Amino acid sequence: MLELRPICENCGKDLPNDSNEAMICTFECTFCTECVSNILRNVCPNCGGGFEKRPTRPAECVTPDCLKNFPAKKDKKFRPVVLEKFKPLQEHYHDVDPRKR
């Protein structure tokens, strides 16, 4: 089950469950669309993977798997990207399709 992390790890922007701006990699590293596009260039600084739009969890309970029963995570992972350290990873992967990394 997705944690639905509450903020962008780089800039700290709020990304609640219903946000259209939340992007995640396969490890659920969470960033906003602006950081993914303009800073990270679709390369996760933690794992090198690509990003996809994070799905939302239904707020209303029709099944047992709703937001009320499985709330979004409250712990905030704020770790701004150190561009000098990230640059080699980004340069290596930015032109490679995420499914072929």
Secondary structure, 3 states (H helix, E strand, C coil): CCCCCCECCCCCCECCCCCCCEEECCCCCEEEHHHHHHHHCCCCCCCCCCCEECCCCCCCCCCCCCCCCCCCCCCCCCCCCCHHHHHHHHHHHCCCCHHHC
